[in-house]
Amino acid sequence: MPDGALQIKPSAPSSASAAGHATMVEAAPIRHDRASLQGFVTDADSEAALRAGLGDLLPEVPDIRRGGIRAAYATMQKSSTPKILVVDVSGEDQPLKALGDLAAVVEPDVCVLVIGDRDSTDFYREVTRGLGAADYIAKPLTRDSVARHFGGFVLGKAPSSEAVLGGRVITITGARGGAGASTVTSNLAWYLGVTLHHHTVLLDPDLYRGTAAFLFNLHCGAGLRTALEYPERIDSLLAERAAQPAAERLHVLAGEERLTAPLSYAAGAGERLVDSLRKRYNFVIADVPFIPVQLHRDLLDLAHQRVIVMEPTLASMRDALRLLALPPGPVQTQGAVLVLNRMGVAGGLSRRQIEDGLKAKIDVVIPDLPRPVRHAANLGEPVIVTNTVFRRAIIEVARQVANLALLDPSGSGALAEAAPSRGWLHLGRRRAA
């Protein structure tokens, strides 16, 4: 292998990975005379998803071009190979042959990431294990799926097969009190658990208020407090028994302790709890306001994806900027998803004013719907059951954070996660081996 070439190999598991953190695959130093990343896609939607999912991870604007794998082949014949090459094999009659042809004109240490229109586990295995590509994603792409699967390679690290075991942790944080984070959290959990039939738990770490249980008209027990004060007792069965069923595949884990009751969170309790919940549920949706409690900060760090809910006010915009500046956790490969709630409220700022002030794009906009939201809260039911406008917004939030293109049970099946890459190997070499 050339001096300074990219060598991806599994690192030794750490105690953090055993507790639910991602085991990582370290990348050795690589040459700096090549472009960081080039992509060749066939459609505008895929280009937009790649730019959104990888843009925050690269020091320069991603070089994404049209033409798919044929354009990649023609370009690589005439120019140097980038460190990471993203190719689109959509519409190809013989995509494996096209990838084999491409392998003949690129340097063997390039990290190749493939996208296409075939949602098949067999095809995934042929591309990754047979040809040695680092990973494969089936269309339609989302910002989340791109960041989740490709982001680690762009950062010089990629999750091993152990890293993806267990459910996905999503935290929802209001920029300020009253921004509507609890409403977004409960409705997102309902959509994932009840509508899409994924095993979902809604976690409310505020043991005094019990807002999540209130929104679903449920009774809070003492299980969550016990788990946080005595984490050595936590296992998947305890976590499940402590959670109250709101529906067949939706549980709520919350508390409502006396306001005068002293509470103490044991060190590592949040990590132990999240690890246990991930073994039982596909999604852990946590309503995590940013308050000076170590448990809340731990949950934000343990999340795979953060969501910030804000209102169209100057004060909310200021606090959203502060939340965006928080350092990412060890398993986060993209920035927070920004949800602008109550858009159109009297006296509120415009979307353009907010985006100019944040210097960031708003990902999801929810219009001001005071009556439906209050009515649903009073009845103890989700807003999405009765209001189609709010439902469409929650579906978009789910698309942004939950990688639903691969997880939707109505599809033909989810792709398996990528094993640690062995590098982009020439097809001939693979057969010879």
NUDREN-186457 format. One record per atom (N, C-alpha, C): residue in one letter; x, y, z. Coordinates in pm, whole numbers, plus 50000, padded with zeros to 5 digits. Layout:
N
AXYZ;...
//
This chain:
433
M500844988150000;M500005000050000;M500885012450000;P500515022949926;P501355034849918;P501555041150054;D502705048050069;D503015054750194;D501955065250224;G501415065150347;G500405074850386;G499015071350340;A498795059350285;A497475055650234;A496495053650348;L495245054650317;L494185052850416;L494095038250455;Q494285035650583;Q494205022050633;Q493135021650741;I492055014650716;I490955013950811;I491005000450881;K491085000751010;K491144988351085;K490404990251217;P489814979551271;P489064980951396;P489984984351512;S489544993451595;S490284996551716;S489794987751829;A490584986651936;A490194978252048;A488984984252118;P488004975952156;P486814981252225;P487204987852356;S486584999252384;S486825006352509;S485675003952604;S485845008152729;S484765006752825;S483585015252786;A483825026652720;A482715035052676;A481875028052574;S482515020752481;S481735013652379;S480915002752442;A481424996552548;A480664986152614;A479434991752681;A479465004752712;A478315010952777;A477375017452679;G477535014952552;G476595019952454;G477175029852358;H478405034252381;H479035043452287;H479505035752165;A479745042952056;A480145036551931;A481595032251938;T481875019551906;T483235015251879;T483615021151745;M484795027051737;M485155034251617;M486255027151541;V486345030251413;V487385025051327;V488305036551291;E489545035951336;E490465047151322;E491095047451183;A491315059351133;A491935061151002;A493355066451020;A494285060350952;A495675064850957;A495825077450874;P496915084850893;P497125097050815;P497115094150665;I496575103350588;I496495101550444;I497115113450373;R497385111750245;R498035122350168;R497135134550157;H497745146050142;H496985158450137;H497005164849998;D497435157449897;D497475162949763;D496255158749682;R495225154149747;R494015149649680;R492805156849738;A491755157949660;A490515164049709;A489935155549822;S489285162049916;S488715154650029;S487585145449983;L486705150749900;L485525142949858;L485025147749723;Q484635138349640;Q483915141449517;Q482725131949507;G481615137249458;G480425129049443;G479845130449304;F479255119549255;F478635119349121;F477255113049136;V476215121149119;V474845116549142;V474015118749017;T472805113149016;T471955113848898;T470755123048913;D470505128249034;D469285136249052;D469515147149155;A468645157249151;A468785168949237;A468525165749383;D467565156949411;D467245153749551;D468435147149620;S469095137949551;S470265131349611;S471405141349632;E471575150349536;E472615160649550;E472345169249673;A471075173349692;A470725181749806;A470955174349938;A470595161549941;A470785153750064;A472255152050097;L473085149749997;L474525148550020;L475125161550071;R474735172550009;R475265185450053;R474835188650196;A473565185650229;A473075188550363;A473695179350467;G473845166450432;G474355156750528;G475845157550552;L476605161950450;L478055162150461;L478655176150470;G477845186250441;G478375199750434;G479035204550562;D478425201050678;D478975205650805;D480245198150845;L480535187050778;L481655178650817;L482915181450737;L482795188950630;L483925191450541;L484435205750557;P485745207850542;P486265221450552;P485925230050432;E485495223650321;E485135231150202;E483765226550153;V483195233750058;V481905230050001;V482055216749928;P481145206949953;P481265193949887;P481225195149734;D482115188049668;D482185188049521;D481255176949470;I479995180549448;I478985170949402;I478605174349259;R478725164449168;R478445166649028;R477365157048978;R476815160048864;R475795151548803;R476445141448708;G475725130548682;G476185120848584;G476325106748636;G476275104748767;G476355091348821;G477705084648800;I477685071548801;I478935064048798;I479645065448664;R478915067748556;R479565069448425;R480395082148422;A479845092948481;A480615105348489;A481805103648582;A481635095848688;A482755093148779;A483865085748707;Y483505075748626;Y484495067948552;Y485265076848456;A484545085348383;A485205094148286;A486125104148355;T485675109448469;T486475119248540;T487715113048602;M487555101248661;M488695094748728;M489775090248629;Q489395088348501;Q490405085048400;Q491345096748374;K490875108948399;K491645120748361;K492185128748480;S491715125748600;S492125133848715;S492515124948832;S493105131048935;S493535123449051;S492315118849132;T492495107949202;T491425102149281;T491265109549413;P490045113449452;P489865119849582;P490035109749694;K490085114749815;K490185105749930;K488895097849948;I487765104549926;I486455098149936;I485695100649807;L485145090049749;L484415091049623;L483015085549643;V482005094049620;V480605090049628;V480075088149487;V479535076149458;V479055073449323;V477615068349329;D476845072149230;D475435068549218;D475295058349105;V474795046449139;V474625035849038;V473175034248997;S472325043949028;S470915043248990;S470755042348839;G469845033848795;G469545032648653;G470495024048574;E471545018948636;E472515010548566;E471984996248555;D472054990648434;D471614976848415;D472564967048484;Q473844970348484;Q474854961848547;Q475694970348643;P475124973848756;P475834982848848;P477124976648905;L477144963648927;L478344957448982;L479494957948881;K479164955748754;K480194956848650;K480704971148640;A479784980848650;A480194994848644;A481124998348760;L480844993048878;L481714995448992;L483064988648973;G483044976748913;G484304970048884;G485154977748784;D484504983548683;D485224991848586;D485825004248654;L485045010148744;L485535021848815;L486765018448899;A486735006548960;A487865002549044;A489175002148967;A489095000148835;A490304999148754;A490945012648728;V490235023848753;V490785036948721;V490985045848843;V490735040448963;V490955048149084;V492075041749165;E492675049749253;E493695044349341;E493045034549439;P493715023549471;P493075012949550;P492765016749694;D493335027949745;D493065031549884;D491915041449899;V491235044849790;V490135054349798;V488975048149875;C488285056349953;C487075052050023;C485885054949933;V485245044349883;V484115045849791;V482805043649865;L481915053349855;L480585052749913;L479585052449799;V478675042949802;V477785040449689;V476345043449727;I475605049949636;I474165051549651;I473505045749527;G472255041649541;G471565035549428;G470085034049454;D469415027349361;D467975025849370;D467545011549404;R468465003049446;R468144989249479;R468184987449631;D467004985249690;D466894983349834;D466904968349863;S468074962449856;S468214948049867;S469434944749952;T469244935850050;T470364931750134;T471424924550052;D471014916249955;D471984909149871;D472834918949792;F472204929249738;F472964939249662;F473914946749754;Y473444950249872;Y474304956949970;Y475554948549998;R475384935650017;R476514927050048;R477464925949930;E476914925349810;E477784924649692;E478644937249681;V478034948649708;V478754961349694;V479824962949802;T479454959649927;T480394962150038;T481354950350059;R480834938450066;R481704926950094;R482354921549968;G481604921749859;G482154916349736;G483144925649668;L482774938349658;L483634948049590;L484484956249685;G484154956349814;G484974963549910;G484624978249926;A483454982649875;A483044996549901;A482794998250050;A482975010650098;A482845013050241;A481405011850288;D480445016750208;D479045016150250;D478145018350130;Y476875015050147;Y475865016750041;Y474565021550106;I473905031350042;I472595036150086;I471655035549967;A470445030549992;A469415030549888;A468605043549894;K468195048249779;K467375060249771;K465945057049818;P465205067449863;P465555081749864;P466465085149981;L467435094149955;L468355098450058;L467725109450143;T468135109950269;T467795121150356;T469085126550416;R469025138450470;R470205144050535;R470685134950648;D469715129350722;D470065120850834;D470735107950787;S470175101450686;S470755088850640;S472155090950584;V472365101950515;V473705104950461;V474685107250574;A474315115750672;A475225118550783;A475475106250867;R474435098250886;R474555086550972;R475475075950911;H475325073450783;H476075062650719;H477405067350660;F477435079350606;F478645084150538;F479475093550624;G478835099950725;G479525110250802;G480785105450870;G480745093250925;G481915088050994;G483115086650903;F482895082550780;F484005081050685;F484605094750650;V483735104850638;V484215118350607;V485065123750723;L484685120150846;L485425124650963;L486695116450988;G486905106150906;G488075097650925;G487835086051018;K486565084251057;K486195073151143;K484885067451090;A484705054551108;A483465048351066;A483015038551172;P481715038251203;P481245029151307;P481385014751265;S481845006351358;S481904992051332;S480514986151348;S480384973151324;S479084966651336;S478564967451477;E479444968251579;E478984969051716;E478364982651745;A478774992851670;A478325006451700;A476855008351671;V476275000651580;V474915003151536;V473904993951603;L474364985151693;L473434976551763;L472614985051859;G471314982551866;G470474989951958;G469725001151890;G468785006951965;G467925017251910;G468605030651893;R467895039651828;R468415052951797;R467885062851901;V468785071051956;V468445080552061;V468305094552001;I467155100752023;I466875114051970;I466445122952086;T467115134152104;T466735143652208;T466065155852146;I465015160652213;I464295172752170;I464485183152279;T465015194852242;T465305205352339;T464675218352294;G463925224652383;G463365237752353;G464395248652374;A464475257952279;A465415269052296;A465085277052420;R463795278352450;R463315284952572;R462075277552620;G461715279752744;G460495273852796;G459275278452717;G458375269252688;G457175272652613;G457335272252464;A458485267952414;A458705267452269;A457925256052203;G457475246452282;G456695235352225;G457475222552209;A458625221352277;A459455209352262;A458735196852311;S457995197852422;S457295186152475;S456205181452380;T455545190752315;T454505187052218;T455125180252098;V456225185552047;V456915179051935;V457405165251975;T457965164052095;T458485151252142;T457405140652148;S456295143852212;S455225133952229;S454605129852096;N454455139252006;N453865135951876;N454825128151788;L456115131151796;L457095123351722;L457125108951773;A457095107251905;A457075093751962;A455825086151919;W454685093051917;W453445086551874;W453535082251728;Y454075090851645;Y454175087551502;Y455065075351480;L456205074951548;L457135063751530;L456565050851589;G455955051751706;G455485039751773;G454145034651726;V453185043651710;V451825039451678;V451585038851528;T452025049151457;T451785049551312;T452725040151236;L454005040351268;L454975032251196;L455315019051265;H454755016851384;H454885003851453;H456315000351492;H457135010351521;H458455007851577;H458365007951729;H459104999251793;H459134999151938;H459795012051986;T459015020452055;T459455033952088;T459185036852235;V460135043652300;V459925048252437;V460135063252441;L459215070152507;L459315084552529;L459855086652669;L461045092452678;L461725094452805;L461625109052847;D461095111352968;D461015124753025;D461875124953151;P463075130753146;P463985130353260;P463645140053373;D462635148653353;D462235157953458;D461305150553555;L461865145853666;L461105137453759;L460055145153837;Y460095158253838;Y459115165953914;Y457835168753834;R457975171253706;R456825175853627;R456025164553561;G456715154553507;G455995143653442;G455175147953322;T455705157353244;T454935163053133;T454555152553030;A455485143552997;A455215133352894;A454045124552935;A454025120353061;A452915112053109;A451605119853107;F451655132453145;F450445140753144;F449855141953004;L450715143852904;L450225145652767;L449515133252716;F449835121352771;F449175109052730;F448205103752837;N447945112152939;N446985108453045;N447385095353113;L448685094353149;L449205082353212;L449635085253355;H449695074653436;H450165075753574;H451665073253579;C452375081453657;C453815079653673;C454105071053796;G454995061553781;G455455053653893;G456795058553943;A457405050754033;A458695054554091;A459865047754020;G459585040453912;G460645032653846;G461775041053791;L461465052553729;L462515060853669;L463405066653778;R462815071053888;R463625076453998;R464555065654053;T464025053654071;T464855042654121;T466025039754027;A465745039853897;A466785036953799;A467885047453801;L467495060053821;L468485070853818;L469275071953948;E468665067954058;E469375068554185;E470195056054213;Y469775044754153;Y470485032054174;Y470725025354038;P471635030853959;P471825025653822;P472295011153818;E472885006153927;E473334992253927;E472154982553918;R470944987253945;R469764978853936;R469154978653796;I469664987053708;I469044988553577;I469344976453489;D468334970953428;D468474961453318;D467294963853225;S467254956853113;S466214959353013;S464824956253069;L464704946453158;L463404943153214;L462924953953309;L463844959253392;L463464970053483;L463014982253406;A463764985753302;A463404997453222;A462034995753159;E461734983553112;E460444981153048;E459314981453150;R459534975853269;R458494975653372;R458204989753422;A459224998253426;A459025011853474;A458275020553375;A458315017053248;A457645025053144;A456165021353136;Q455325031653117;Q453885029653107;Q453465028552961;P452625018652927;P452215017252786;P451185027852747;A451515035552644;A450555044852585;A449855038452466;A450505028452406;A449965020652295;A450785007752290;E450454999152194;E451124986052190;E452634987452176;R453104996752093;R454534998252070;R455055012052111;L454335018352202;L454775031252254;L454665031052406;H455805032852474;H455845033652619;H456355047352661;V455945051552780;V456345064552835;V457045062152968;L458265067352980;L459055065953102;L459225079853163;A458505082353272;A458485095653332;A458275094253483;G458385105453552;G458155105853696;G457395118353734;E456775117953851;E456075129753904;E456235129754056;E457455132454100;E457775132154241;E457285145054310;R457105144154440;R456735155954518;R457775166954499;L457315179054490;L458235190154464;L459215192254578;T458885187254695;T459805188554809;T460735176554824;A460565166454739;A461375154254750;A462785156854698;P463825154154776;P465195155754726;P465555144454630;L466185147954519;L466565138054420;L468075138154401;S468625126554376;S470065125654350;S470285116254233;Y471005120954133;Y471305112954015;Y472695106854031;A472765093854031;A474065087154045;A474895089253920;A476205089953938;A477105091553824;A476955079853728;G476825082853599;G476685072553498;G475285066853484;A474305072253559;A472955066853553;A472325068953416;G472545080753357;G471965083353226;G472485073753121;E473795071353121;E474385062153024;E473875047953043;R473785043653167;R473295030153196;R471835028753152;L471035038953178;L469615038453141;L469455038152989;V470165046952919;V470065047452773;V470515034352711;D471585028752762;D472065016052710;D471025005152725;S470345005052839;S469304995052863;S468104997152771;L467695009652753;L466545012552667;L466835009152521;R468065011452478;R468415008652338;R468354993752306;K468494985452406;K468404970952384;K466964966352368;R466034974652410;R464614970852408;R463824978152300;Y464194990552269;Y463384998952180;Y464175003152056;N463435004351944;N464035009451821;N464375024351832;F463525031751906;F463735046051921;F463575050052067;V464525058052116;V464425064352247;V464295079252221;I463085084752243;I462805098752218;I462775105952352;A463715115052376;A463855121352507;A463575136352500;D462725140952590;D462435155252604;D463435160952703;V464465167852653;V465605171752737;V465795186952734;P465165194252826;P465455208552834;P466875210752883;F467495221652838;F468875224252879;F468855231753011;I468985224153120;I469065229853252;I470325224353319;P470835231153422;P472115226953483;P471985214353567;V471655203253501;V471585190153565;V472445180753483;Q473335173353547;Q474265164853475;Q473535154453392;L472415149353441;L471645139353366;L471245144653229;H470775156953223;H470325162753097;H471495164553001;R472625168853053;R473805170452967;R474275156752916;D474215146653003;D474605133152960;D473705128152848;L472405130652860;L471465126052756;L471745133052623;L472055145952627;L472385153152504;L473645147452440;D474615143452521;D475845137752467;D475635123652414;L474695116152472;L474465102352431;L473575101252308;A472935112252269;A471995111952158;A472705109652025;H472045102351936;H472515101351798;H472145113951719;Q471035120251758;Q470565132151687;Q469905141551786;R470295154251781;R469645164451861;R468665172351776;V467565176551838;V466575185251774;V466385197351863;I466405209251804;I466165221651878;I464855227651829;V463935230251921;V462645236251889;V462675250751936;M462345259951847;M462385274151881;M461135281151831;E460895292951886;E459795301551841;E460375313151759;P459525320051683;P460015331151600;P460195343951680;T461045343551783;T461325355351865;T462835357451874;L463225369451906;L464645372651919;L465265364952035;A464555364052147;A465085356852263;A465285342052232;S464325336152162;S464455321952126;S465595319952028;M465785329251937;M466875328251841;M468235329051912;R468335337952012;R469585338952088;R469915325852157;D468925319852223;D469185307452295;D469405295752201;A468775295952084;A469035285451985;A470485285851939;L471025297851922;L472435299251884;L473355293151991;R473015294852115;R473835289252223;R473755273952223;L472575268552196;L472435253952191;L473175248152070;L473145255351959;L473865250651841;L475375250351864;A475855258651956;A477285259451982;A477785248452076;L476855240352132;L477285229552220;L478115219452141;P479185214252199;P479995204152127;P479195191452103;P479415184651992;P478665172451962;P479095160952052;G478195151452070;G478515139352145;G479295129652059;P479765118552118;P480645109252046;P479985101751932;V478655100851929;V477985093351822;V477215102451728;Q477455115551735;Q476745125051649;Q477615128851531;T477075126851411;T477805129851289;T477215141651212;Q476195148151266;Q475645159951200;Q475105169351305;G474895181851263;G474395191951355;G472945189451391;A472455197551485;A471085196251532;A470095199751422;V468945193151425;V467835196651337;V467075208151400;L466845218651324;L466165230651375;L464695230351337;V463835231251438;V462395231551417;V461885245251461;L461275252551369;L460685265451401;L459205263551427;N458805264851551;N457425262751592;N456685276151602;R455365275451588;R454475287051601;R454775297751497;M455175293351378;M455445302851270;M454145310251234;G454245323451221;G453075331451188;G452375337351308;V452875334851430;V452265340851548;V452385356051541;A451405362851595;A451385377451589;A452655383251653;G453315392151580;G454525398651630;G455795390651615;G455705378751554;G456885370251540;G457775374351424;L459015369751428;L459945372351320;L459615363551200;S460105367451082;S459915359350962;S460975348250958;R460715338450877;R461685327450862;R463015332750809;R462965341850716;R464195347350659;R464995354750764;Q464325362450850;Q465025369650956;Q465715360051051;I465035349151081;I465615339351174;I466805332351112;E466665328250987;E467775321250921;E468965330550903;D468725343250876;D469825352850865;D470515354651001;G469735355051107;G470305356851240;G471075344551287;L470555332751256;L471215320251296;L472355316651203;K472325322151081;K473255318050976;K473175302850955;A471935298050960;A471655283750942;A470245282350886;K470005271350819;K468715268750759;K467775262150858;I466535266650859;I465495260050937;I465085247150864;D465075235950935;D464785223150872;D463295220150863;V462545223650966;V461115220750970;V460395232851028;V459285236650964;V458475247851012;V457105242551053;I456665246251174;I455335242651223;I454555255651243;P453435257351175;P452675269751190;P452065271151330;D451655283151363;D451025285751493;D449635279551494;L449425269651581;L448165262251590;L447715261751736;P447405273051797;P447125273051942;P445915264751982;R444825265551907;R443615258451948;R443765243351938;P444225237851823;P444375223251817;P445355217751921;V446445225051947;V447435220252043;V446855220252185;R446175230952223;R445565231452357;R444475220952371;H443675219252269;H442575209652274;H443125195452291;A444165191952217;A444755178652226;A445355176352364;A446045186552418;A446635185052551;A445575183052657;N444455189952646;N443375188452744;N442735174652738;L442725168552619;L442125155252602;L443125144052626;G444405147552638;G445415137252657;G445645128852533;E445645135452416;E445875128252291;E446825136252203;P447525129652109;P448465136852022;P447745146051924;V448395157051890;V447815166451795;V447715160151656;I448655151351620;I448695145851485;I447495137051454;V446775132751558;V445605124351535;V444485132251470;T444385145151502;T443255153151455;T443645164451362;N444925168251357;N445315179851278;N446315175751170;T445925176651044;T446785172050934;T447975181250911;V447845194050941;V448965203350922;V450085199851019;F449725197851144;F450735194151243;F451315180451212;R450475171551164;R450945158051130;R452005158451020;R451785166650917;R452765167550809;R454105172650862;A454065181950957;A455295187251013;A456035176551093;I455315168551170;I455945157951249;I456515147151158;I455835144151049;I456375134450953;I457695139450897;E457795152450872;E459055158050821;E460145157350928;V459785159951053;V460775158351161;V461285143951165;A460355134351156;A460745120251159;A461645116851041;R461345122350925;R462185119750807;R463595125150828;Q463685136550896;Q464995142750917;Q465845135151019;V465215129351121;V465995124151233;V466015108951245;A465075102151180;A464905087851209;A465285078651096;N465785084150985;N466245075550875;N465135066450826;L463925071950806;L462775063650778;L462775057450641;A463645062150552;A463725055750421;A464165041250434;L464925038150540;L465375024350561;L464555017050664;L463865024450752;L463205017950862;L461705015850841;D461135022050743;D459705020950722;D459325006550691;P458475000150774;P458154986050752;P457364983550626;S456814994050565;S456084991950441;S456994989650323;G458294992350341;G459254990350233;G459614975850217;S460594973150133;S460974959350103;S461994953850200;G462364961950302;G463294956950403;G464454966450421;A464924967450544;A466024976550573;A467344970250533;L468264978750493;L469604974050462;L470354970950589;A471194960950584;A472054957950699;A473084968950714;E473584970650836;E474604980850859;E475944976050803;A476804985750776;A478084982550714;A479044976550815;A479734966050773;A480854960750850;A482044969850828;P483074969250915;P484254977650893;P484824975650753;S485094986650686;S485564985950548;S486964980050538;R487184972250436;R488534967350407;R489194975750299;G488544986450261;G489114994950157;G488514991450022;W488725000249925;W488194998249790;W489144989249715;L488744976549698;L489614966549636;L489214964449491;H490204962449406;H489924959449266;H489154946349257;L488194945849168;L487364934049153;L488224921949122;G489234923549042;G490094912249007;G490824906949128;R491274916149215;R491974911749335;R491054903849426;R489804908449439;R488874901449525;R488644887249474;R488474885549345;R488244872149292;R489474863349305;A490654869749286;A491874862049298;A492064856949441;A491644865549538;A491754861349678;A490784850349707;
//
